[in-house]
Amino acid sequence: MYGLPNDINLAFFKQRELLQVCIGAHDLILNFDGRISVTLTSSIGLTSCGSPMRRYDDFRQAASDLVTLIDQRIVSAESDGAGTLTLEFDVGGRLSIYDDSRQYESYTIKNAGQLIVV
């Protein structure tokens, strides 16, 4: 909806540890150390340990793959310029968060008081 700004500095994600995965019927919340959280209502793509990427619209179906990222650290965070945020973890997992709604918020990022709405 709003897009991820092209000039955004995502360095605050680097070396942050995923502490908690909260799965609801229509949303997913990822809580990291350093007072960082990402709340999603969009679809995600997930790759774990060399497996092909799988796209999920229902977070419940992604639960078993998502929990493998708990206690893992982010080694890179990138924006593709079209709203997709990709987080790569130290175990080789990769999480792509898509901006796939033109009418509603797809995800929000909270970073120690700063709010980014996409």
C-alpha positions in Angstrom: 0.0 0.0 0.0 2.6 2.6 1.1 5.7 0.7 -0.1 9.0 0.4 1.7 10.9 3.7 1.1 13.8 3.2 -1.4 16.2 5.1 0.8 15.4 3.2 4.0 18.3 2.1 6.1 17.6 -1.4 7.3 20.9 -1.8 9.2 19.0 -1.9 12.5 17.9 -5.5 11.6 21.5 -6.8 11.4 22.4 -9.3 14.1 19.0 -9.1 15.7 17.8 -12.3 17.2 14.3 -13.6 16.5 12.8 -14.2 20.0 9.2 -14.9 19.3 6.8 -15.9 16.5 3.1 -15.1 17.2 0.6 -16.6 14.8 -3.0 -15.5 14.5 -5.8 -16.3 12.1 -5.0 -13.2 10.0 -1.7 -11.9 11.2 1.8 -12.8 12.1 4.0 -11.0 14.6 7.8 -11.5 14.7 9.5 -10.1 17.9 13.3 -9.5 17.8 15.7 -8.4 20.5 16.5 -4.7 20.5 12.8 -3.7 20.7 12.1 -4.6 17.0 8.9 -6.2 15.8 7.3 -6.8 12.5 3.5 -7.3 12.2 2.3 -8.9 9.0 -1.1 -9.2 7.3 0.4 -10.0 3.9 1.8 -13.2 2.4 5.3 -14.4 3.0 7.9 -16.5 1.2 10.1 -18.8 3.3 13.2 -20.7 2.4 14.9 -22.9 5.1 18.2 -24.7 4.9 18.5 -25.1 1.1 14.8 -26.0 0.5 13.0 -24.2 -2.3 11.0 -21.1 -1.4 7.4 -21.6 -0.4 4.8 -18.9 -0.5 2.3 -18.8 2.3 -1.0 -16.8 2.5 -2.1 -18.7 5.7 0.5 -18.3 8.5 -0.7 -21.4 10.2 0.7 -23.5 7.3 4.1 -21.8 7.7 4.3 -22.3 11.5 6.6 -25.3 11.5 9.1 -23.5 9.2 8.8 -20.2 11.0 9.7 -21.6 14.4 13.0 -23.0 13.1 14.1 -19.3 12.9 13.6 -18.7 16.6 17.0 -18.0 18.3 18.6 -17.2 14.9 20.2 -13.9 14.0 19.6 -11.8 10.9 22.7 -11.4 8.7 21.1 -9.2 6.1 17.9 -7.2 5.5 17.1 -5.9 2.0 14.3 -4.1 0.2 13.6 -4.8 -3.5 12.2 -1.4 -4.2 8.7 -2.7 -4.7 7.8 -3.2 -1.0 9.2 -6.6 -0.4 11.4 -6.9 2.7 13.8 -9.9 2.8 15.5 -11.0 6.0 18.3 -13.6 5.8 19.1 -15.6 8.9 22.5 -17.0 10.0 21.2 -20.6 9.6 20.5 -20.0 5.9 16.8 -19.3 6.2 15.3 -16.5 4.2 12.0 -14.8 4.9 10.4 -12.5 2.3 7.6 -10.3 3.4 5.5 -9.0 0.6 3.6 -5.8 0.1 0.7 -7.4 -1.7 -2.3 -5.2 -0.8 -3.1 -2.0 -2.6 -5.9 -1.1 -0.1 -4.6 -2.1 3.3 -1.4 -2.2 5.2 0.7 -5.3 4.4 3.1 -5.0 7.3 4.5 -2.7 9.9 8.0 -2.5 11.4 8.5 -1.1 14.9 12.1 -0.2 15.7 12.5 1.2 19.3 9.7 3.8 18.9 9.9 4.3 15.1 7.0 3.0 13.0 7.3 2.1 9.4 4.0 1.2 7.6 4.1 -0.7 4.4 
